[in-house]
Amino acid sequence: MTYNPPPPGASGQPPLPGQSPRASRPATVTMAAYVLVGEAVLLLIGAVVSLLAADTIKEATDKYLADNNLTSTSSNQGLSQVFGIVFGLIFAAAFIGLALGVLRGANVARIIAWVVSGLALCCVGVSTAFSLAVISSYLPGGYLAYSYLVTFLELAGFVAIIVLLALPASNAYFRKPAAGY
């Protein structure tokens, strides 16, 4: 008796009695998971850049506040930066978890990915547009270019996740297998 390995993409386990075998994962689902991981990588890069550019951002903010006769304390800026980095790291871990769930075919992971991507699409777009519009003239060109590039990549990624997980091939993959007797 010879052992035939399962075809690529198969789990290697036969379906339970009365169940049809699960369809192979479509490329749309795999690509959506890759984009989720890409979003996590962008968040991790953002945390590093935030640490590296902390003094530059503080100087730009202080100059903006001084030019507009506004006041703020440096501790508020530091706290805000720490909160942003921690928030980014938590979301990076969540995106990786969602990617794993999507790859496994968990419909709940797909729904959460839709909701989180939709909310992030609104939040990233609005917050970045507002903050860059306010202090863009005070930031160095390199940091400004980085901010625009990352924002564009994040927005495109969130749209891609929403669309890829809504395509018919993805819907069929997340549908529960029919139990037949």
C-alpha positions in Angstrom: 0.0 0.0 0.0 1.5 3.4 -1.0 0.8 6.7 0.6 -0.4 9.5 -1.7 0.1 12.9 -0.1 -2.8 15.3 -0.3 -2.8 17.8 -3.1 -1.3 21.3 -2.4 -3.8 23.4 -0.3 -5.6 20.4 1.1 -5.7 19.9 4.8 -4.7 16.3 4.5 -7.7 15.2 6.6 -10.7 13.6 5.1 -14.1 15.3 5.6 -16.3 14.0 8.4 -19.0 11.5 7.4 -21.8 13.2 5.7 -19.8 16.3 4.8 -18.5 17.4 1.5 -14.8 18.3 1.3 -14.0 22.0 1.7 -13.2 23.8 -1.5 -9.6 24.9 -2.0 -8.9 28.5 -0.9 -9.3 31.0 -3.7 -6.6 33.5 -4.6 -8.9 36.4 -3.5 -8.8 35.1 0.1 -5.1 34.5 0.1 -4.5 38.0 -1.3 -6.7 39.6 1.3 -4.7 37.8 4.0 -1.5 39.1 2.5 -2.9 42.6 2.4 -3.9 42.3 6.1 -0.3 41.3 6.9 0.9 44.2 4.8 -1.2 46.6 6.9 0.4 45.1 10.0 3.8 45.7 8.6 2.9 49.3 7.7 1.8 49.8 11.3 5.1 48.4 12.6 7.1 50.6 10.3 5.0 53.5 11.4 5.9 52.8 15.1 9.6 52.8 14.3 9.4 56.0 12.2 7.4 57.6 15.0 10.1 56.9 17.4 12.9 58.1 15.0 11.0 61.3 14.0 9.8 62.2 17.5 12.0 65.2 17.8 11.1 66.5 14.3 7.4 66.1 15.0 7.7 67.8 18.4 9.6 70.7 16.8 7.0 71.1 14.0 4.1 70.9 16.5 5.8 73.4 18.9 6.4 75.8 16.0 2.8 75.5 14.8 1.5 76.1 18.3 3.8 79.2 18.8 2.8 80.7 15.4 -0.9 80.3 16.3 -0.7 81.5 19.9 -1.8 78.1 21.2 -0.4 76.2 24.2 0.3 72.6 24.9 2.6 70.7 27.2 5.4 68.4 26.1 4.1 65.7 28.3 0.8 65.6 26.3 2.8 65.1 23.1 4.9 62.3 24.6 1.8 60.6 26.0 0.1 61.0 22.6 3.0 59.4 20.9 3.2 56.5 23.3 -0.5 55.9 23.0 -0.2 56.0 19.2 2.6 53.5 19.1 0.9 51.1 21.6 -2.4 51.4 19.6 -0.5 50.7 16.4 1.2 47.6 17.8 -2.1 46.2 19.1 -3.7 46.7 15.7 -0.7 45.1 14.0 -1.2 42.0 16.1 -5.0 42.1 15.4 -4.4 42.3 11.6 -2.1 39.3 11.7 -4.7 37.4 13.7 -7.4 38.3 11.2 -5.2 37.2 8.4 -4.7 33.8 10.0 -8.5 33.5 10.6 -9.2 34.5 7.0 -6.8 31.9 5.7 -8.5 29.2 7.8 -11.9 30.2 6.4 -13.4 31.6 9.6 -16.3 33.7 8.5 -16.2 35.7 11.7 -12.6 36.8 10.8 -13.9 37.9 7.4 -16.7 40.0 9.0 -14.3 41.5 11.6 -11.8 42.3 8.8 -14.6 44.1 6.9 -15.6 46.1 9.9 -12.1 47.0 11.0 -11.1 47.9 7.4 -14.1 50.1 6.9 -13.6 51.9 10.2 -9.9 52.3 9.5 -10.6 53.6 6.0 -12.6 56.4 7.5 -10.3 57.1 10.5 -7.0 56.9 8.5 -8.3 59.1 5.8 -9.9 61.8 8.0 -7.1 61.9 10.7 -4.3 62.0 8.2 -5.9 64.6 6.0 -6.6 66.8 9.1 -3.3 66.5 10.7 -1.2 66.9 7.5 -3.3 69.8 6.4 -2.7 71.6 9.8 1.0 71.1 10.2 2.2 70.2 6.7 4.1 73.4 6.2 6.0 72.8 9.5 7.2 69.3 8.6 10.3 68.5 6.6 9.7 67.3 3.1 10.9 63.7 3.6 8.6 63.1 6.5 5.7 64.6 4.7 6.4 62.4 1.6 6.6 59.4 3.9 3.3 60.3 5.5 1.5 60.7 2.2 2.9 57.4 0.8 2.0 55.4 3.9 -1.5 56.9 4.0 -2.1 56.1 0.3 -0.8 52.5 0.8 -3.0 52.0 3.9 -6.1 53.4 2.2 -5.6 51.3 -0.9 -5.0 48.2 1.3 -8.2 48.7 3.3 -10.2 49.1 0.1 -8.5 46.0 -1.3 -9.4 43.9 1.8 -13.0 44.9 1.7 -13.3 44.2 -2.1 -11.3 40.9 -2.1 -13.4 39.5 0.8 -16.7 40.5 -0.9 -16.0 38.8 -4.2 -18.1 35.7 -5.2 -15.1 33.4 -5.0 -14.5 34.5 -1.4 -18.1 34.1 -0.5 -18.2 30.5 -1.7 -15.1 29.7 0.4 -16.5 31.1 3.6 -19.9 29.4 3.2 -20.3 26.4 5.5 -20.1 23.1 3.8 -23.5 21.4 3.4 -24.0 18.4 5.6 -25.5 15.6 3.6 -26.9 12.3 4.7 
